[in-house]
Amino acid sequence: MGNKITGIYHFPRDLKKFKDIPLFLGEHIAFAACKQEKTYASRVHVQMHSFILIQEGSKILHTKNGDVKISAGEGLSLKADHYTLSNIIADNAPYQAILLFLIIRL
């Protein structure tokens, strides 16, 4: 891909930095609609339990347990305090996803 990766994003907190991503951020829940036109990679720290539903394109998550590719119509849940390298693939079509973050206390 040729993209230089610097720093780390903490989601959902750092989603506020992206003006083109609609974000609802509550005390125990966050919701975002993400759309990207370019392929890129980023380091991400998932601060809350999350569910990612891919609407268009695909995403590859590189985790300590291996790589996971999710495509349009598929979803993935991640446990809170999870670190990953995320590749968004938008070569043939835009990437679009719904992100849901939750704090669950039992």
N, C-alpha and C positions, 0 to 999 in steps of 0.2 A: 504493500500500500504506500510506503514511502512517507508516511506521516510521522513526524516527531511527536512523542508523547512527553509532556511536561506536567508536573504536579499531579494532584488527585482531586476529583470532585467528590463531595459528600452529599449524597442524595437522601432526602429531598431538599435539604437546606440550600444547596447551591443552584437548584433549578431557578431560584429567584434572579440569578444573574443573566438568564437568557430571556430577553424581552419578547422573543417570538414564541415562547412556550407558555401557553395559558396554565396557570397554577393556582389551585386552591390549597392553602396550607392552614390546617387547624391544629389544635393541641395534640390530638391523638390520631389524626388522619391527614393525608395529603393526596391530591389527585392532579395529574398533569396529562396534557395531550401533546405529544412530541411529534414533530414532522421535520425531516432532514432531507435535503436534496443532494448532499455530498457524502461519500464514504469517508469515515474517519474512525480513529481508535482513541479510547480514553481510559484512564484508570478511575475506578469508581469504588467508593466506600458506601455501602447501603446501610443507612442509619436506622431504618425501621423495616419491619417485615414488608415485603413488596410482592406485587403481582404485576407482570408485564404481559400485555396482550398486543401482539403484533397485528396490525391491520393491513399494512403494505410493506413489501421488502422483506429483509431478514436481518437478524442480529446474531453474532457469535459471541458467547461469553467464555472467556478463558479462566477457569477456576483451578484450585489446587487438586480437584478431583477429575479434571479433564475439560475438554472443550464441549460446549453445548451450542448447537445451532437451532434457532427458532425462526420459523417463517410465518408468513401471513396466515391468519386463522389459528395460530398456536399461541399458547401462553406458557409462562414460567413463573414460579414463585421462588423468592430468595429469602432466607432467614436474615433477621436484623444482624448488624455488625459483620456483614459479609464484604470481603474485598474481591474485586474482579477486574479483569481487563476486558473492556467491551468494544467490539468492532461492529459498527453499523455499516451494512452493505447497501449502497444506494446506486449501484452502477447502472442497472437497467430500469429502475423505477424508484420513486421517492420512498423513503422509509417513514412509516407512520405507526405510532404505538400509543396505547393508553397505559399510564403508569399509576398504580394505586399503592399507597404506603399506609401501613397501620401499626399502631402500638397495641399489642394484645397483652393484657395482664390477666393471669388466671388466679 
